[in-house]
Amino acid sequence: MDKEKKVAPKVPRPNYQMWVILALVGVILAISWFTKTGELVEITESRFTDMVQAKDIKRLVQIKSDNIWIIEITLKADALKNARYKQELEQRNTLGISENGPHYKMKVGSIDKFLEKYDQITKNIPREEKIDIKVDDRQDYTNMFFNIGFLVLLVFGFWMLMRRMTGGGGPGGQIFNIGKSKAALFDAESKVKITFADVAGLEEAKEEVKEIVDFLKTPQKFTKLGGKIPKGALLVGPPGTGKTLLAKAVAGEAAVPFFSLSGSDFVEMFVGVGAARVRDLFKQAKEKAPCIVFIDEIDAIGRSRGRGQMPGSNDERENTLNSLLVEMDGFATDSGVIILAATNRPDVLDSALLRPGRFDRQISIDKPDIAGREQIFKVHLKPIKLSKNVDVKKLAAQTPGFAGAEIANVCNEAALIAARRDKPEVEMQDFHDAIDRVIGGLEKKTKIISADEKRIVAYHEAGHAVAGWFLEHADPLVKVSIVPRGVAALGYAQYLPKEQFLYQTEQLMDEMCMTFGGRAAEEIVFNKISTGALSDLERITKLAYSIVTVYGMNKEIGNMSFYDSKQSDYTFNKPYSEATAEKIDKEVKKIIDTAFERTKQLLEQHRDHLEVIAKELLEKEILFQSDLERLIGKRPFATQTTYEKFTNATVVEPEGTTLPSVNGSDPENKTTEPTQEGNENSSK
């Protein structure tokens, strides 16, 4: 067995560019300071006349700087000992006074007039003592130096900015390579270690992508029958369901190069860069063919063209999408480049991107059912030290509507909770607390609540519990609590729902009545209502409108659905008249009023049970299903829960079309979040 090679840890590269910039700025400032300290003292013509008449001048030099004539004056050694000269020059020259000079300067407007005036000043001075003015052709390079230094600093800073924006050094990192693709390449040297064994609960999706891998590994298996390699596959599903994980598994399983990048990597502040990067990506892919290109969050560049755009404007994103469409369509059908893409918003994608020939197949990755959740739990529980009382099947049954990412979060939260309690193993109670933490939010036992508010919350939650207990189609209660959770939830109820895809009118009405239990209990007990039913009323209203306008379950409106699954982001027109809208509002109000009156009658009939549960809640704060059976007896309906059916293996998962989700009113997701009551901010 070969020993694994120890890979030395990578030392972070020093940010030498910043040090170069600082050094350059330091040099410019130092030269500026030294130049300023050595700058000549400027004098006037009268002062110059005094120097000439005092015979203190040793040398005069005439130079030209920026179209201005300057006379440089060098004093004699004896004159430098003069207190006046010495004090002036020492203030300006910190490094000492040089006898070689020059020491002073004087600006001259016209050199001819100055020479005439100089002759008049020196006409009484003997010829041998007169100082001749020498002409020097040199220029004053001080300003030129600072201009060039600033220009160099500006160019270097711009180069650094472009280098940062284009991803550092290497290919695609230089200023002239900004149009290069930023895709990460995984090949034999940098292979992804995730395989299909690490992906649980996505059996159908794995079969689809496994076939793509087989296309690349053994293409003759399919081509000998006349089949062609698909050009692309689009992974579609809600966030957290495992789209990116499945793509990583493809990279780990396929023995071909794998390019991975995000849709936002094509977006740049410069015009034409996105299209150039698309062309460069496909150029690299064709050179590495056969290979796979994975574009995550493709909706960043694949949004429908022309949507929300001003007339006559030029959209850089559309140019990038056009380039992607051309490259995917192409003329070479046997290039061996397969595109994998992922998105959770397929409704906004351009229709040209979704047609066969570009993305030949769309792989739907939905939230897992109870069997899929069990497999996902088993994957995430492998590194966790578990107690013997942990039942994976029960965990799967108690997490309906959870995606893979949420299940991973539950497992991690359970391990953290057990470690916080100094337990040697993670127990079932830790998982219960983790599920409550993920669904309901952080438990706030220290939150100060008045006795009156606590009593209202207790009867509110007791109303939910009693209504759900005596309604045939309501989900069985698992836990009810009046301990505050989350931001403003003063109460919390958790139900154990059924794995169900189709719902009948009676089931939806029972669901509405159970949700009305809190508001009805408040009105019966206190003859008043509170703002605690905000989330309940929101949920009931959406469900009632869905019954009438989406599912066609109302006799007055008829078998009509006004739901448009392909509606745009901005819909200003209703697909029905004002008369129909008024009729819809009346029918919705009738349904809601009927459900509320039915709930009140149910709770008045079981008023003694309501009082018993509310008092027990005020005393214990948390009640479980076993407590309800002890207090008010078993449910009068002999129906098995999903967990009981699953553990007894007596159920076959139903097949069929799932009901569409409309404004959060999908009945299938009714228990994804528990009932949360007592919203303190609901009246604002």
Secondary structure, 3 states (H helix, E strand, C coil): CCCCCCCCCCCCCCCHHHHHHHHHHHHHHHHHHHHHHCCCEECCHHHHHHHHHCCCEEEEEEEEECCEEEEEEEECCCHHHCHHHHHHHHHHCCCCCCCCCCCEEEEECCHHHHHHHHHHHCCCCCHHHCCCEEECCCCCCHHHHHHHHHHHHHHHHHHHHHHHHCCCCCCCCCHHHCCCCCCEEECCCCCCCCCHHHCCCCHHHHHHHHHHHHHHHCCHHHHCCCCCCCCEEEEECCCCCCHHHHHHHHHHHCCCCEEEEEHHHHCCCCCCHHHHHHHHHHHHHHHHCCEEEEEECCHHHHECCCCCCCCCCCCHHHHHHHHHHHHHHCCCCCCCEEEEEEECCHHHECHHHHCCCCCCEEEECCCCCHHHHHHHHHHHCCCCCECCCCCHHHHHHCCCCCCHHHHHHHHHHHHHHHHHCCCCCECHHHHHHHHHHHHHCCECCCCCCCHHHHHHHHHHHHHHHHHHHCCCCCCCEEEEECCCECCCECEEEEECCCCCCCCCHHHHHHHHHHHCHHHHHHHHHHCCCCHHHHHHHHHHHHHHHHHHHCCCCCCCCCCCCCCCCCCCCCCCCCCCCHHHHHHHHHHHHHHHHHHHHHHHHHHHHCHHHHHHHHHHHHHHCEEEHHHHHHHHCCCCCCCCCHHHHHHHCCCCCCCCCCCCCCCCCCHHHCCCCCEEECCCCCCC
